[in-house]
Amino acid sequence: GSINPVDSIVKIVRSNAAPGAKIMLDACQSVPHMRVDVQSLGVDFIAASGHKMCGPTGIGFLWGKESILNSMAPYKGGGEMIDEVFMDRSTYAPAPARFEAGTPAIAQAIGLGAAIDYLNEIGMERIHDYEVELADYLRKRLEDVRGVTVLGPPVGVERAALCAFVSEGVHPSDLSTFLDVEGVAIRAGHHCCQPLHRALGYSHSARASLYFYNTKEDVDDFIKVLEDTLRFFGSLSGEDGDDRGGSGDDEAFVPLF
């Protein structure tokens, strides 16, 4: 859930490490949630995926500085990416056409465009402000769940609208499976940051993620099912239950197995 100061990191890299380095920013987790000004960040490339911003699967976009893109050779040949063709050489169309050989994903591109229009109509500032409120609520609610350790920024520090967490005695994959049966979808695994997990001393973690269509009531439902599930696993291990939160009704909770 950390929000990294990209512009500051880029300045450190440029001044202390590699002034001529080309910097690529994975913005898949930020573009759908906040206003991103590519000019102010100082990076050379930014990538984002469509399905994380209400668009279709199988499509995303790469933004790059025009001068750099036009200096790069195409990675694939096909229709619409050439300028002139000779028997012994070819020249290529300016970017982005030189990187879009053949028939593009037309339907997906139209869908992605509609998704971008939809988000802009709502307003990225509005989305960001609402998600900051949701994230703070989720973080505080998780803080009160017995046996759960929340990873990332502490309470009071702005974070993305998600929380990665671990729970005592329950593997994240088991937790996500049981929550799924109860109609609550979370993620479990490395979340594309295996080295970070090693540094924190965990093999895996669970992650609850929110978007602008979620509500505080959704967070409350998640916390209730989480506490019921942890109580169930605790009963299997012989631990005495804890009645804080949740329904406390073991018969109402039907596990997967």
ZIJOLIN-V572793 format. One record per residue. RES is the residue in one letter. PHI is phi in whole degrees, -180 to 180 (999 if undefined). Layout:
res=RES phi=PHI
res=RES phi=PHI
//
This chain:
res=G phi=999
res=S phi=-68
res=I phi=-106
res=N phi=-82
res=P phi=-78
res=V phi=-59
res=D phi=-61
res=S phi=-69
res=I phi=-63
res=V phi=-61
res=K phi=-63
res=I phi=-64
res=V phi=-62
res=R phi=-64
res=S phi=-89
res=N phi=-114
res=A phi=-113
res=A phi=-146
res=P phi=-56
res=G phi=-97
res=A phi=-66
res=K phi=-90
res=I phi=-109
res=M phi=-109
res=L phi=-111
res=D phi=-83
res=A phi=-108
res=C phi=-60
res=Q phi=-95
res=S phi=-117
res=V phi=-55
res=P phi=-74
res=H phi=-118
res=M phi=-157
res=R phi=-74
res=V phi=-118
res=D phi=-100
res=V phi=-64
res=Q phi=-70
res=S phi=-80
res=L phi=-74
res=G phi=81
res=V phi=-86
res=D phi=-96
res=F phi=-140
res=I phi=-135
res=A phi=-118
res=A phi=-147
res=S phi=-111
res=G phi=-72
res=H phi=-71
res=K phi=-85
res=M phi=-127
res=C phi=71
res=G phi=-102
res=P phi=-72
res=T phi=-78
res=G phi=80
res=I phi=-149
res=G phi=-157
res=F phi=-147
res=L phi=-123
res=W phi=-99
res=G phi=-146
res=K phi=-63
res=E phi=-58
res=S phi=-64
res=I phi=-72
res=L phi=-59
res=N phi=-73
res=S phi=-89
res=M phi=-94
res=A phi=-77
res=P phi=-62
res=Y phi=-96
res=K phi=-151
res=G phi=-100
res=G phi=161
res=G phi=-63
res=E phi=76
res=M phi=-105
res=I phi=-104
res=D phi=-104
res=E phi=-135
res=V phi=-122
res=F phi=-120
res=M phi=-66
res=D phi=-113
res=R phi=-167
res=S phi=-141
res=T phi=-115
res=Y phi=-118
res=A phi=-67
res=P phi=-61
res=A phi=-63
res=P phi=-90
res=A phi=-59
res=R phi=-65
res=F phi=-108
res=E phi=-126
res=A phi=-70
res=G phi=76
res=T phi=-77
res=P phi=-76
res=A phi=-79
res=I phi=-62
res=A phi=-62
res=Q phi=-66
res=A phi=-65
res=I phi=-64
res=G phi=-64
res=L phi=-65
res=G phi=-61
res=A phi=-65
res=A phi=-65
res=I phi=-64
res=D phi=-61
res=Y phi=-63
res=L phi=-65
res=N phi=-66
res=E phi=-67
res=I phi=-67
res=G phi=106
res=M phi=-65
res=E phi=-66
res=R phi=-64
res=I phi=-61
res=H phi=-63
res=D phi=-62
res=Y phi=-67
res=E phi=-69
res=V phi=-60
res=E phi=-65
res=L phi=-64
res=A phi=-61
res=D phi=-64
res=Y phi=-66
res=L phi=-61
res=R phi=-62
res=K phi=-68
res=R phi=-66
res=L phi=-66
res=E phi=-60
res=D phi=-92
res=V phi=-86
res=R phi=-63
res=G phi=84
res=V phi=-107
res=T phi=-115
res=V phi=-89
res=L phi=-93
res=G phi=97
res=P phi=-59
res=P phi=-75
res=V phi=-59
res=G phi=98
res=V phi=-101
res=E phi=-60
res=R phi=-141
res=A phi=-67
res=A phi=-80
res=L phi=-159
res=C phi=-140
res=A phi=-91
res=F phi=-153
res=V phi=-127
res=S phi=-130
res=E phi=-67
res=G phi=80
res=V phi=-128
res=H phi=-69
res=P phi=-55
res=S phi=-67
res=D phi=-64
res=L phi=-62
res=S phi=-66
res=T phi=-66
res=F phi=-69
res=L phi=-66
res=D phi=-62
res=V phi=-61
res=E phi=-88
res=G phi=87
res=V phi=-116
res=A phi=-100
res=I phi=-128
res=R phi=-109
res=A phi=-140
res=G phi=143
res=H phi=-95
res=H phi=55
res=C phi=63
res=C phi=-145
res=Q phi=-62
res=P phi=-60
res=L phi=-64
res=H phi=-60
res=R phi=-62
res=A phi=-64
res=L phi=-84
res=G phi=89
res=Y phi=-125
res=S phi=-84
res=H phi=-146
res=S phi=-149
res=A phi=-98
res=R phi=-144
res=A phi=-103
res=S phi=-118
res=L phi=-122
res=Y phi=-137
res=F phi=-66
res=Y phi=-86
res=N phi=-85
res=T phi=-132
res=K phi=-65
res=E phi=-64
res=D phi=-62
res=V phi=-63
res=D phi=-61
res=D phi=-62
res=F phi=-61
res=I phi=-62
res=K phi=-61
res=V phi=-67
res=L phi=-61
res=E phi=-65
res=D phi=-62
res=T phi=-67
res=L phi=-64
res=R phi=-65
res=F phi=-63
res=F phi=-64
res=G phi=-63
res=S phi=-67
res=L phi=-68
res=S phi=-88
res=G phi=90
res=E phi=-75
res=D phi=-74
res=G phi=-68
res=D phi=-125
res=D phi=-94
res=R phi=-74
res=G phi=71
res=G phi=71
res=S phi=-87
res=G phi=73
res=D phi=-99
res=D phi=-65
res=E phi=-70
res=A phi=-78
res=F phi=-98
res=V phi=-108
res=P phi=-73
res=L phi=-65
res=F phi=-111
//
